[in-house]
Amino acid sequence: MHRARERVMNIAFEDNEDEFIIFAIHRPRWIPERAEDFDTMDDTNFVTRYRLSKPTVLSMLEKIEDALEFETDRNNCISPINQLLCTLRHYATGCFQTTGGDLCGFSSSTMNRIVHKVSCAIALLRSQYIHFPDNPEEIRLTQLEFYRRAKFPRVVGAIDCTHIKLWQSPGGDTAERFRNRKWYYSLNVQAICNANLEVMDVVSRYDGSTHDSRIFRESKRRALFEQGVYGDALLVGDSGYACTSYMMTPLHECHTPAEQLYNESQIRTRNSIERFFGVWKRRIPIMALGLRVKLKRVFPIITATLVLNNIARRAGEEVPRGLEIILPAPWEEILAQDDIPNEYMDIPNPTQRRLTHQNRERQVLIDSHFERLAAQDQQ
């Protein structure tokens, strides 16, 4: 019995020269040809596809090139200019990273890494391009620009929030907090802009269900206004914000010509922030179409696109014409989706007409400045 078992084992494990030995054959590495759009594409088409002019792209490349360089040139590494163009193309289309990689000649995983790497490099320039005026001369010049728009005095910034769509659920126990009142996942991003439609302050860490007033209430900028750092400078916001000595909100009802002038001027001045959101999202369409990356990779993209928008504004670049892509809806509808009014914005406030320490500054402004303007109009 024992010998029989040995014979069976020998047969099972003996070498058989007649059998084929199969080796794993790997697919040869294929590196697609990468487009050289910077050199071959004319200026008009380049701006349409990459949303910035060639001089602006070169200027940006000089600032972040060191952060994008690889240690060696082995394995056909991607040049800094191609990394930057790849990221700008992704910002311009908002497409899946597999599709974006096909456009640029990269794999989807490489595309993912490049977009994050370049976004972080640009976001690190935030302090150079996103700046709130903090000295008397800067504040005075900013106030003068706003006054020229609608004769509203002392305004240093227009404030509001907009929603940035997230295509992926953030996951975890708090995922539903990111679902806003239009039932899609988003971040509620607060911005303060100047009269030239440049962002001066941004808060992007709040989920889509957070109210605008809470974001401002918990922000560093509000604390600085409370401390009197900006003197008598004012912000203008909609009725979702509380009226204070530094936050001017519209009146719900107007009973005098001065109050009517105040509301008209306040609305026209506040319109700067609405126009800023429109310019930002038309220049960088991914901000309107939504982000298809993990939550932790969203924040650098938001900051980077704001930096790019400020650079373009300072360079005097017009908003590029629309891309030749199929949109899910007309631009106006896409932008309106991200504008979610506050719940109590249009509800009359019974205490609004009662003079309190919070709205006293607004009433003083109406009685002094807008009363005089109303009298001049009647002459």
C-alpha positions as YAML, in Angstrom:
chain: A
units: angstrom
residues:
- id: 1
  name: MET
  ca: [0.00, 0.00, 0.00]
- id: 2
  name: HIS
  ca: [2.83, 2.34, 0.90]
- id: 3
  name: ARG
  ca: [4.69, 1.64, -2.38]
- id: 4
  name: ALA
  ca: [1.53, 2.20, -4.41]
- id: 5
  name: ARG
  ca: [1.10, 5.61, -2.79]
- id: 6
  name: GLU
  ca: [4.72, 6.50, -3.64]
- id: 7
  name: ARG
  ca: [4.19, 5.59, -7.29]
- id: 8
  name: VAL
  ca: [1.11, 7.84, -7.45]
- id: 9
  name: MET
  ca: [3.03, 10.78, -5.94]
- id: 10
  name: ASN
  ca: [5.95, 10.31, -8.34]
- id: 11
  name: ILE
  ca: [3.62, 10.30, -11.31]
- id: 12
  name: ALA
  ca: [1.89, 13.46, -10.04]
- id: 13
  name: PHE
  ca: [5.09, 15.47, -9.60]
- id: 14
  name: GLU
  ca: [7.41, 14.06, -12.25]
- id: 15
  name: ASP
  ca: [8.66, 16.31, -15.04]
- id: 16
  name: ASN
  ca: [6.99, 15.88, -18.36]
- id: 17
  name: GLU
  ca: [9.05, 17.15, -21.26]
- id: 18
  name: ASP
  ca: [6.04, 17.03, -23.55]
- id: 19
  name: GLU
  ca: [4.20, 19.78, -21.63]
- id: 20
  name: PHE
  ca: [4.54, 23.40, -22.72]
- id: 21
  name: ILE
  ca: [6.00, 25.90, -20.28]
- id: 22
  name: ILE
  ca: [3.83, 29.04, -20.40]
- id: 23
  name: PHE
  ca: [5.45, 32.37, -19.62]
- id: 24
  name: ALA
  ca: [3.49, 35.53, -18.74]
- id: 25
  name: ILE
  ca: [3.86, 37.91, -21.65]
- id: 26
  name: HIS
  ca: [3.34, 41.55, -20.67]
- id: 27
  name: ARG
  ca: [1.94, 44.09, -23.07]
- id: 28
  name: PRO
  ca: [4.73, 46.39, -24.23]
- id: 29
  name: ARG
  ca: [4.61, 49.86, -22.73]
- id: 30
  name: TRP
  ca: [2.90, 52.34, -25.00]
- id: 31
  name: ILE
  ca: [3.47, 56.06, -24.61]
- id: 32
  name: PRO
  ca: [1.10, 58.08, -26.80]
- id: 33
  name: GLU
  ca: [2.30, 61.11, -28.65]
- id: 34
  name: ARG
  ca: [1.75, 64.25, -26.60]
- id: 35
  name: ALA
  ca: [0.25, 67.27, -28.27]
- id: 36
  name: GLU
  ca: [2.38, 70.39, -28.61]
- id: 37
  name: ASP
  ca: [-0.52, 72.83, -28.59]
- id: 38
  name: PHE
  ca: [1.49, 75.69, -27.15]
- id: 39
  name: ASP
  ca: [3.68, 75.85, -30.26]
- id: 40
  name: THR
  ca: [1.23, 74.74, -32.94]
- id: 41
  name: MET
  ca: [-2.11, 76.28, -31.92]
- id: 42
  name: ASP
  ca: [-3.02, 79.87, -32.85]
- id: 43
  name: ASP
  ca: [-3.72, 82.36, -30.04]
- id: 44
  name: THR
  ca: [-7.51, 82.42, -30.42]
- id: 45
  name: ASN
  ca: [-7.97, 78.66, -30.27]
- id: 46
  name: PHE
  ca: [-5.40, 78.38, -27.49]
- id: 47
  name: VAL
  ca: [-7.33, 80.80, -25.26]
- id: 48
  name: THR
  ca: [-10.59, 79.02, -26.03]
- id: 49
  name: ARG
  ca: [-9.20, 75.62, -25.04]
- id: 50
  name: TYR
  ca: [-6.94, 76.60, -22.16]
- id: 51
  name: ARG
  ca: [-8.82, 79.71, -20.90]
- id: 52
  name: LEU
  ca: [-5.65, 81.82, -20.58]
- id: 53
  name: SER
  ca: [-3.42, 83.54, -23.12]
- id: 54
  name: LYS
  ca: [0.01, 82.18, -23.98]
- id: 55
  name: PRO
  ca: [1.90, 85.03, -22.21]
- id: 56
  name: THR
  ca: [-0.13, 84.44, -19.04]
- id: 57
  name: VAL
  ca: [0.56, 80.70, -19.18]
- id: 58
  name: LEU
  ca: [4.29, 81.35, -19.58]
- id: 59
  name: SER
  ca: [4.23, 83.79, -16.67]
- id: 60
  name: MET
  ca: [2.50, 81.20, -14.50]
- id: 61
  name: LEU
  ca: [4.96, 78.51, -15.61]
- id: 62
  name: GLU
  ca: [7.91, 80.61, -14.41]
- id: 63
  name: LYS
  ca: [6.41, 80.73, -10.92]
- id: 64
  name: ILE
  ca: [5.66, 77.02, -10.50]
- id: 65
  name: GLU
  ca: [8.16, 75.32, -12.82]
- id: 66
  name: ASP
  ca: [10.52, 74.28, -10.02]
- id: 67
  name: ALA
  ca: [7.66, 72.52, -8.20]
- id: 68
  name: LEU
  ca: [6.78, 70.54, -11.35]
- id: 69
  name: GLU
  ca: [10.24, 69.37, -12.37]
- id: 70
  name: PHE
  ca: [11.14, 65.69, -12.03]
- id: 71
  name: GLU
  ca: [14.48, 64.66, -10.55]
- id: 72
  name: THR
  ca: [15.51, 62.84, -13.73]
- id: 73
  name: ASP
  ca: [14.48, 62.67, -17.38]
- id: 74
  name: ARG
  ca: [14.04, 58.90, -17.31]
- id: 75
  name: ASN
  ca: [10.85, 57.11, -18.35]
- id: 76
  name: ASN
  ca: [9.84, 59.88, -20.74]
- id: 77
  name: CYS
  ca: [8.80, 62.18, -17.87]
- id: 78
  name: ILE
  ca: [6.25, 64.91, -18.50]
- id: 79
  name: SER
  ca: [7.60, 68.42, -18.90]
- id: 80
  name: PRO
  ca: [6.31, 71.24, -16.63]
- id: 81
  name: ILE
  ca: [4.64, 73.03, -19.56]
- id: 82
  name: ASN
  ca: [2.73, 69.87, -20.50]
- id: 83
  name: GLN
  ca: [1.70, 69.35, -16.88]
- id: 84
  name: LEU
  ca: [0.36, 72.90, -16.70]
- id: 85
  name: LEU
  ca: [-1.47, 72.65, -20.03]
- id: 86
  name: CYS
  ca: [-2.95, 69.30, -19.02]
- id: 87
  name: THR
  ca: [-4.33, 70.86, -15.83]
- id: 88
  name: LEU
  ca: [-5.71, 73.92, -17.62]
- id: 89
  name: ARG
  ca: [-7.41, 71.63, -20.13]
- id: 90
  name: HIS
  ca: [-9.00, 69.74, -17.27]
- id: 91
  name: TYR
  ca: [-10.21, 73.01, -15.72]
- id: 92
  name: ALA
  ca: [-11.63, 74.03, -19.09]
- id: 93
  name: THR
  ca: [-13.65, 70.88, -19.75]
- id: 94
  name: GLY
  ca: [-14.49, 69.35, -16.38]
- id: 95
  name: CYS
  ca: [-14.42, 65.96, -18.09]
- id: 96
  name: PHE
  ca: [-13.57, 62.58, -16.61]
- id: 97
  name: GLN
  ca: [-9.85, 62.21, -16.03]
- id: 98
  name: THR
  ca: [-9.73, 59.25, -18.42]
- id: 99
  name: THR
  ca: [-11.02, 61.51, -21.18]
- id: 100
  name: GLY
  ca: [-8.71, 64.32, -20.11]
- id: 101
  name: GLY
  ca: [-5.79, 61.93, -20.16]
- id: 102
  name: ASP
  ca: [-6.68, 60.84, -23.69]
- id: 103
  name: LEU
  ca: [-6.71, 64.49, -24.79]
- id: 104
  name: CYS
  ca: [-3.27, 65.12, -23.28]
- id: 105
  name: GLY
  ca: [-1.68, 61.74, -23.97]
- id: 106
  name: PHE
  ca: [-1.58, 60.45, -20.37]
- id: 107
  name: SER
  ca: [-3.17, 57.61, -18.47]
- id: 108
  name: SER
  ca: [-6.04, 58.48, -16.12]
- id: 109
  name: SER
  ca: [-3.89, 57.81, -13.04]
- id: 110
  name: THR
  ca: [-1.15, 60.10, -14.36]
- id: 111
  name: MET
  ca: [-3.75, 62.72, -15.18]
- id: 112
  name: ASN
  ca: [-5.08, 62.53, -11.64]
- id: 113
  name: ARG
  ca: [-1.64, 63.02, -10.11]
- id: 114
  name: ILE
  ca: [-0.73, 65.86, -12.46]
- id: 115
  name: VAL
  ca: [-3.93, 67.84, -11.82]
- id: 116
  name: HIS
  ca: [-3.42, 67.57, -8.07]
- id: 117
  name: LYS
  ca: [0.27, 68.44, -8.25]
- id: 118
  name: VAL
  ca: [-0.23, 71.50, -10.45]
- id: 119
  name: SER
  ca: [-3.28, 72.66, -8.49]
- id: 120
  name: CYS
  ca: [-1.30, 72.56, -5.25]
- id: 121
  name: ALA
  ca: [1.58, 74.46, -6.85]
- id: 122
  name: ILE
  ca: [-0.74, 77.22, -8.08]
- id: 123
  name: ALA
  ca: [-2.68, 77.30, -4.79]
- id: 124
  name: LEU
  ca: [0.56, 78.02, -2.93]
- id: 125
  name: LEU
  ca: [0.63, 81.37, -4.76]
- id: 126
  name: ARG
  ca: [-2.55, 82.41, -2.95]
- id: 127
  name: SER
  ca: [-0.87, 85.00, -0.72]
- id: 128
  name: GLN
  ca: [0.57, 86.75, -3.79]
- id: 129
  name: TYR
  ca: [-2.69, 87.06, -5.72]
- id: 130
  name: ILE
  ca: [-5.55, 86.85, -3.20]
- id: 131
  name: HIS
  ca: [-5.10, 89.79, -0.87]
- id: 132
  name: PHE
  ca: [-7.55, 91.77, 1.27]
- id: 133
  name: PRO
  ca: [-6.59, 95.47, 1.57]
- id: 134
  name: ASP
  ca: [-5.06, 95.95, 5.00]
- id: 135
  name: ASN
  ca: [-3.49, 99.40, 4.97]
- id: 136
  name: PRO
  ca: [-5.19, 102.82, 4.69]
- id: 137
  name: GLU
  ca: [-4.00, 103.51, 1.15]
- id: 138
  name: GLU
  ca: [-5.18, 100.14, -0.23]
- id: 139
  name: ILE
  ca: [-8.52, 100.51, 1.56]
- id: 140
  name: ARG
  ca: [-9.01, 104.05, 0.19]
- id: 141
  name: LEU
  ca: [-8.29, 102.99, -3.41]
- id: 142
  name: THR
  ca: [-10.66, 100.02, -3.14]
- id: 143
  name: GLN
  ca: [-13.41, 102.23, -1.69]
- id: 144
  name: LEU
  ca: [-12.91, 104.75, -4.49]
- id: 145
  name: GLU
  ca: [-13.37, 102.07, -7.16]
- id: 146
  name: PHE
  ca: [-16.64, 100.94, -5.58]
- id: 147
  name: TYR
  ca: [-17.87, 104.52, -5.20]
- id: 148
  name: ARG
  ca: [-17.36, 105.12, -8.91]
- id: 149
  name: ARG
  ca: [-19.70, 102.20, -9.67]
- id: 150
  name: ALA
  ca: [-22.81, 103.28, -7.77]
- id: 151
  name: LYS
  ca: [-21.88, 106.12, -5.35]
- id: 152
  name: PHE
  ca: [-21.97, 103.88, -2.30]
- id: 153
  name: PRO
  ca: [-19.35, 105.24, 0.12]
- id: 154
  name: ARG
  ca: [-16.71, 103.38, 2.18]
- id: 155
  name: VAL
  ca: [-17.30, 99.94, 0.60]
- id: 156
  name: VAL
  ca: [-14.20, 97.72, 0.66]
- id: 157
  name: GLY
  ca: [-15.80, 94.49, -0.58]
- id: 158
  name: ALA
  ca: [-18.93, 92.70, -1.80]
- id: 159
  name: ILE
  ca: [-19.65, 89.35, -0.14]
- id: 160
  name: ASP
  ca: [-21.73, 86.30, -1.03]
- id: 161
  name: CYS
  ca: [-21.54, 82.52, -1.33]
- id: 162
  name: THR
  ca: [-21.78, 80.13, -4.26]
- id: 163
  name: HIS
  ca: [-22.06, 76.35, -4.47]
- id: 164
  name: ILE
  ca: [-19.41, 74.19, -6.14]
- id: 165
  name: LYS
  ca: [-20.91, 70.88, -7.24]
- id: 166
  name: LEU
  ca: [-19.35, 67.59, -6.13]
- id: 167
  name: TRP
  ca: [-20.08, 64.64, -8.40]
- id: 168
  name: GLN
  ca: [-18.88, 62.13, -5.80]
- id: 169
  name: SER
  ca: [-20.35, 61.65, -2.36]
- id: 170
  name: PRO
  ca: [-17.79, 62.77, 0.24]
- id: 171
  name: GLY
  ca: [-18.49, 59.53, 2.10]
- id: 172
  name: GLY
  ca: [-18.44, 58.92, 5.83]
- id: 173
  name: ASP
  ca: [-21.02, 59.68, 8.50]
- id: 174
  name: THR
  ca: [-21.27, 63.36, 7.55]
- id: 175
  name: ALA
  ca: [-21.79, 62.93, 3.80]
- id: 176
  name: GLU
  ca: [-25.39, 64.18, 3.88]
- id: 177
  name: ARG
  ca: [-24.25, 67.51, 5.30]
- id: 178
  name: PHE
  ca: [-22.82, 68.24, 1.87]
- id: 179
  name: ARG
  ca: [-26.25, 67.89, 0.23]
- id: 180
  name: ASN
  ca: [-27.66, 71.37, -0.29]
- id: 181
  name: ARG
  ca: [-31.28, 72.48, -0.63]
- id: 182
  name: LYS
  ca: [-31.24, 71.66, -4.34]
- id: 183
  name: TRP
  ca: [-30.37, 68.07, -3.40]
- id: 184
  name: TYR
  ca: [-26.90, 67.74, -4.85]
- id: 185
  name: TYR
  ca: [-23.58, 67.47, -3.04]
- id: 186
  name: SER
  ca: [-21.64, 70.71, -2.90]
- id: 187
  name: LEU
  ca: [-19.29, 72.99, -1.02]
- id: 188
  name: ASN
  ca: [-20.64, 76.41, -0.04]
- id: 189
  name: VAL
  ca: [-17.81, 78.80, -0.92]
- id: 190
  name: GLN
  ca: [-17.76, 82.32, 0.50]
- id: 191
  name: ALA
  ca: [-15.95, 85.03, -1.46]
- id: 192
  name: ILE
  ca: [-15.33, 88.75, -1.07]
- id: 193
  name: CYS
  ca: [-14.43, 90.63, -4.25]
- id: 194
  name: ASN
  ca: [-13.48, 94.16, -5.23]
- id: 195
  name: ALA
  ca: [-14.95, 96.38, -7.93]
- id: 196
  name: ASN
  ca: [-12.56, 94.91, -10.53]
- id: 197
  name: LEU
  ca: [-14.06, 91.45, -9.92]
- id: 198
  name: GLU
  ca: [-10.92, 90.13, -8.23]
- id: 199
  name: VAL
  ca: [-11.39, 87.86, -5.24]
- id: 200
  name: MET
  ca: [-9.81, 89.26, -2.06]
- id: 201
  name: ASP
  ca: [-10.90, 86.62, 0.44]
- id: 202
  name: VAL
  ca: [-12.25, 83.08, 0.17]
- id: 203
  name: VAL
  ca: [-13.54, 80.44, 2.60]
- id: 204
  name: SER
  ca: [-14.11, 77.05, 0.93]
- id: 205
  name: ARG
  ca: [-14.21, 74.50, 3.75]
- id: 206
  name: TYR
  ca: [-17.96, 74.46, 4.49]
- id: 207
  name: ASP
  ca: [-20.39, 71.80, 3.30]
- id: 208
  name: GLY
  ca: [-23.34, 72.59, 1.06]
- id: 209
  name: SER
  ca: [-25.96, 72.65, 3.82]
- id: 210
  name: THR
  ca: [-24.20, 75.43, 5.76]
- id: 211
  name: HIS
  ca: [-25.93, 78.82, 5.76]
- id: 212
  name: ASP
  ca: [-24.11, 81.81, 4.29]
- id: 213
  name: SER
  ca: [-24.43, 83.82, 7.49]
- id: 214
  name: ARG
  ca: [-22.82, 81.09, 9.58]
- id: 215
  name: ILE
  ca: [-19.80, 80.93, 7.27]
- id: 216
  name: PHE
  ca: [-19.24, 84.66, 7.67]
- id: 217
  name: ARG
  ca: [-19.96, 84.58, 11.40]
- id: 218
  name: GLU
  ca: [-17.21, 81.99, 11.92]
- id: 219
  name: SER
  ca: [-14.72, 83.56, 9.50]
- id: 220
  name: LYS
  ca: [-11.48, 85.30, 10.33]
- id: 221
  name: ARG
  ca: [-12.51, 88.30, 8.22]
- id: 222
  name: ARG
  ca: [-15.53, 89.01, 10.42]
- id: 223
  name: ALA
  ca: [-13.35, 88.87, 13.54]
- id: 224
  name: LEU
  ca: [-11.02, 91.46, 12.02]
- id: 225
  name: PHE
  ca: [-13.96, 93.75, 11.19]
- id: 226
  name: GLU
  ca: [-15.25, 93.35, 14.74]
- id: 227
  name: GLN
  ca: [-11.83, 94.38, 16.05]
- id: 228
  name: GLY
  ca: [-11.91, 97.55, 13.94]
- id: 229
  name: VAL
  ca: [-8.87, 96.58, 11.86]
- id: 230
  name: TYR
  ca: [-10.40, 98.16, 8.74]
- id: 231
  name: GLY
  ca: [-11.62, 101.36, 10.36]
- id: 232
  name: ASP
  ca: [-14.96, 102.57, 8.99]
- id: 233
  name: ALA
  ca: [-14.78, 100.35, 5.88]
- id: 234
  name: LEU
  ca: [-17.97, 98.51, 4.89]
- id: 235
  name: LEU
  ca: [-19.02, 95.26, 3.26]
- id: 236
  name: VAL
  ca: [-22.20, 94.90, 1.20]
- id: 237
  name: GLY
  ca: [-24.20, 91.68, 1.28]
- id: 238
  name: ASP
  ca: [-27.71, 90.39, 0.66]
- id: 239
  name: SER
  ca: [-30.48, 89.98, 3.22]
- id: 240
  name: GLY
  ca: [-29.09, 86.64, 4.33]
- id: 241
  name: TYR
  ca: [-26.51, 88.52, 6.39]
- id: 242
  name: ALA
  ca: [-27.19, 90.43, 9.58]
- id: 243
  name: CYS
  ca: [-26.98, 94.21, 9.24]
- id: 244
  name: THR
  ca: [-24.15, 95.52, 11.43]
- id: 245
  name: SER
  ca: [-21.92, 98.57, 11.70]
- id: 246
  name: TYR
  ca: [-19.72, 97.14, 8.92]
- id: 247
  name: MET
  ca: [-22.19, 94.99, 6.91]
- id: 248
  name: MET
  ca: [-24.68, 96.93, 4.80]
- id: 249
  name: THR
  ca: [-27.73, 94.94, 3.71]
- id: 250
  name: PRO
  ca: [-30.75, 96.11, 1.66]
- id: 251
  name: LEU
  ca: [-33.89, 97.54, 3.20]
- id: 252
  name: HIS
  ca: [-36.96, 95.37, 2.78]
- id: 253
  name: GLU
  ca: [-39.23, 98.39, 2.33]
- id: 254
  name: CYS
  ca: [-38.40, 101.91, 1.18]
- id: 255
  name: HIS
  ca: [-40.47, 104.88, 2.40]
- id: 256
  name: THR
  ca: [-38.38, 107.86, 1.30]
- id: 257
  name: PRO
  ca: [-36.39, 108.84, -1.81]
- id: 258
  name: ALA
  ca: [-33.18, 108.53, 0.23]
- id: 259
  name: GLU
  ca: [-34.02, 104.96, 1.19]
- id: 260
  name: GLN
  ca: [-34.85, 104.15, -2.42]
- id: 261
  name: LEU
  ca: [-31.49, 105.54, -3.52]
- id: 262
  name: TYR
  ca: [-29.75, 103.55, -0.78]
- id: 263
  name: ASN
  ca: [-31.30, 100.29, -1.97]
- id: 264
  name: GLU
  ca: [-30.52, 100.97, -5.63]
- id: 265
  name: SER
  ca: [-26.91, 101.83, -4.84]
- id: 266
  name: GLN
  ca: [-26.51, 98.87, -2.49]
- id: 267
  name: ILE
  ca: [-27.87, 96.42, -5.05]
- id: 268
  name: ARG
  ca: [-25.70, 97.78, -7.87]
- id: 269
  name: THR
  ca: [-22.62, 97.71, -5.64]
- id: 270
  name: ARG
  ca: [-23.40, 94.20, -4.40]
- id: 271
  name: ASN
  ca: [-23.84, 93.07, -7.99]
- id: 272
  name: SER
  ca: [-20.04, 92.95, -8.24]
- id: 273
  name: ILE
  ca: [-19.94, 89.64, -6.38]
- id: 274
  name: GLU
  ca: [-22.62, 88.11, -8.61]
- id: 275
  name: ARG
  ca: [-20.69, 89.19, -11.68]
- id: 276
  name: PHE
  ca: [-17.48, 87.83, -10.17]
- id: 277
  name: PHE
  ca: [-19.01, 84.36, -9.72]
- id: 278
  name: GLY
  ca: [-20.21, 84.45, -13.34]
- id: 279
  name: VAL
  ca: [-16.80, 85.51, -14.68]
- id: 280
  name: TRP
  ca: [-14.96, 82.93, -12.55]
- id: 281
  name: LYS
  ca: [-17.16, 80.04, -13.65]
- id: 282
  name: ARG
  ca: [-17.24, 81.01, -17.32]
- id: 283
  name: ARG
  ca: [-13.47, 81.39, -17.40]
- id: 284
  name: ILE
  ca: [-12.93, 78.12, -15.50]
- id: 285
  name: PRO
  ca: [-15.92, 75.95, -16.56]
- id: 286
  name: ILE
  ca: [-15.10, 73.11, -14.15]
- id: 287
  name: MET
  ca: [-16.27, 75.40, -11.32]
- id: 288
  name: ALA
  ca: [-19.73, 75.50, -12.90]
- id: 289
  name: LEU
  ca: [-19.88, 71.93, -14.20]
- id: 290
  name: GLY
  ca: [-18.69, 70.30, -10.97]
- id: 291
  name: LEU
  ca: [-15.65, 68.43, -9.68]
- id: 292
  name: ARG
  ca: [-15.14, 64.69, -10.14]
- id: 293
  name: VAL
  ca: [-12.33, 64.22, -7.61]
- id: 294
  name: LYS
  ca: [-12.13, 63.20, -3.97]
- id: 295
  name: LEU
  ca: [-13.03, 65.85, -1.42]
- id: 296
  name: LYS
  ca: [-9.47, 66.35, -0.18]
- id: 297
  name: ARG
  ca: [-8.40, 67.21, -3.74]
- id: 298
  name: VAL
  ca: [-11.19, 69.73, -4.27]
- id: 299
  name: PHE
  ca: [-9.80, 72.52, -2.08]
- id: 300
  name: PRO
  ca: [-6.51, 73.07, -4.01]
- id: 301
  name: ILE
  ca: [-8.47, 73.22, -7.27]
- id: 302
  name: ILE
  ca: [-10.83, 75.90, -5.94]
- id: 303
  name: THR
  ca: [-7.95, 78.03, -4.69]
- id: 304
  name: ALA
  ca: [-5.90, 77.50, -7.85]
- id: 305
  name: THR
  ca: [-8.74, 78.57, -10.15]
- id: 306
  name: LEU
  ca: [-9.31, 81.71, -8.07]
- id: 307
  name: VAL
  ca: [-5.62, 82.56, -8.36]
- id: 308
  name: LEU
  ca: [-5.78, 82.06, -12.14]
- id: 309
  name: ASN
  ca: [-8.89, 84.22, -12.41]
- id: 310
  name: ASN
  ca: [-7.20, 87.07, -10.50]
- id: 311
  name: ILE
  ca: [-4.13, 86.80, -12.73]
- id: 312
  name: ALA
  ca: [-6.31, 87.00, -15.83]
- id: 313
  name: ARG
  ca: [-8.25, 89.99, -14.46]
- id: 314
  name: ARG
  ca: [-5.06, 91.90, -13.68]
- id: 315
  name: ALA
  ca: [-3.73, 91.11, -17.14]
- id: 316
  name: GLY
  ca: [-6.92, 92.55, -18.63]
- id: 317
  name: GLU
  ca: [-7.92, 89.30, -20.34]
- id: 318
  name: GLU
  ca: [-11.51, 88.96, -21.48]
- id: 319
  name: VAL
  ca: [-13.55, 85.91, -20.56]
- id: 320
  name: PRO
  ca: [-12.92, 83.38, -23.37]
- id: 321
  name: ARG
  ca: [-15.77, 82.30, -25.59]
- id: 322
  name: GLY
  ca: [-17.49, 79.05, -24.77]
- id: 323
  name: LEU
  ca: [-15.86, 75.72, -25.42]
- id: 324
  name: GLU
  ca: [-17.15, 73.47, -28.16]
- id: 325
  name: ILE
  ca: [-18.46, 70.92, -25.69]
- id: 326
  name: ILE
  ca: [-21.94, 69.60, -25.06]
- id: 327
  name: LEU
  ca: [-23.30, 71.28, -21.93]
- id: 328
  name: PRO
  ca: [-26.00, 69.65, -19.77]
- id: 329
  name: ALA
  ca: [-27.96, 72.93, -19.93]
- id: 330
  name: PRO
  ca: [-27.52, 76.53, -21.14]
- id: 331
  name: TRP
  ca: [-24.86, 78.53, -19.27]
- id: 332
  name: GLU
  ca: [-27.47, 80.69, -17.53]
- id: 333
  name: GLU
  ca: [-29.19, 77.62, -16.08]
- id: 334
  name: ILE
  ca: [-25.90, 76.06, -14.97]
- id: 335
  name: LEU
  ca: [-24.85, 79.23, -13.15]
- id: 336
  name: ALA
  ca: [-28.31, 79.66, -11.61]
- id: 337
  name: GLN
  ca: [-28.07, 76.15, -10.14]
- id: 338
  name: ASP
  ca: [-25.18, 77.27, -7.95]
- id: 339
  name: ASP
  ca: [-27.08, 80.31, -6.68]
- id: 340
  name: ILE
  ca: [-29.14, 79.06, -3.75]
- id: 341
  name: PRO
  ca: [-31.00, 81.90, -2.00]
- id: 342
  name: ASN
  ca: [-30.98, 81.98, 1.77]
- id: 343
  name: GLU
  ca: [-34.14, 80.69, 3.40]
- id: 344
  name: TYR
  ca: [-35.13, 83.98, 5.00]
- id: 345
  name: MET
  ca: [-33.68, 86.32, 2.41]
- id: 346
  name: ASP
  ca: [-37.00, 87.78, 1.22]
- id: 347
  name: ILE
  ca: [-38.97, 87.41, 4.43]
- id: 348
  name: PRO
  ca: [-39.72, 90.80, 6.02]
- id: 349
  name: ASN
  ca: [-37.96, 91.39, 9.30]
- id: 350
  name: PRO
  ca: [-40.42, 92.97, 11.78]
- id: 351
  name: THR
  ca: [-37.56, 94.65, 13.65]
- id: 352
  name: GLN
  ca: [-35.86, 96.02, 10.55]
- id: 353
  name: ARG
  ca: [-37.40, 99.49, 10.87]
- id: 354
  name: ARG
  ca: [-36.60, 99.73, 14.57]
- id: 355
  name: LEU
  ca: [-33.31, 101.52, 15.13]
- id: 356
  name: THR
  ca: [-30.84, 99.30, 16.94]
- id: 357
  name: HIS
  ca: [-27.10, 99.37, 17.50]
- id: 358
  name: GLN
  ca: [-26.81, 96.90, 14.62]
- id: 359
  name: ASN
  ca: [-28.55, 98.96, 11.92]
- id: 360
  name: ARG
  ca: [-27.73, 102.41, 13.30]
- id: 361
  name: GLU
  ca: [-24.78, 102.83, 10.91]
- id: 362
  name: ARG
  ca: [-27.01, 102.05, 7.94]
- id: 363
  name: GLN
  ca: [-29.54, 104.67, 9.02]
- id: 364
  name: VAL
  ca: [-26.81, 107.26, 9.55]
- id: 365
  name: LEU
  ca: [-25.55, 106.53, 6.03]
- id: 366
  name: ILE
  ca: [-29.04, 107.00, 4.60]
- id: 367
  name: ASP
  ca: [-29.68, 110.23, 6.52]
- id: 368
  name: SER
  ca: [-26.33, 111.80, 5.68]
- id: 369
  name: HIS
  ca: [-25.14, 110.59, 2.29]
- id: 370
  name: PHE
  ca: [-28.23, 109.34, 0.44]
- id: 371
  name: GLU
  ca: [-30.47, 112.12, 1.75]
- id: 372
  name: ARG
  ca: [-28.09, 114.60, 0.15]
- id: 373
  name: LEU
  ca: [-28.04, 112.66, -3.13]
- id: 374
  name: ALA
  ca: [-31.84, 112.54, -3.16]
- id: 375
  name: ALA
  ca: [-32.01, 116.29, -2.61]
- id: 376
  name: GLN
  ca: [-29.61, 116.88, -5.50]
- id: 377
  name: ASP
  ca: [-31.75, 114.73, -7.79]
- id: 378
  name: GLN
  ca: [-34.84, 116.77, -6.95]
- id: 379
  name: GLN
  ca: [-33.19, 120.07, -7.83]
...
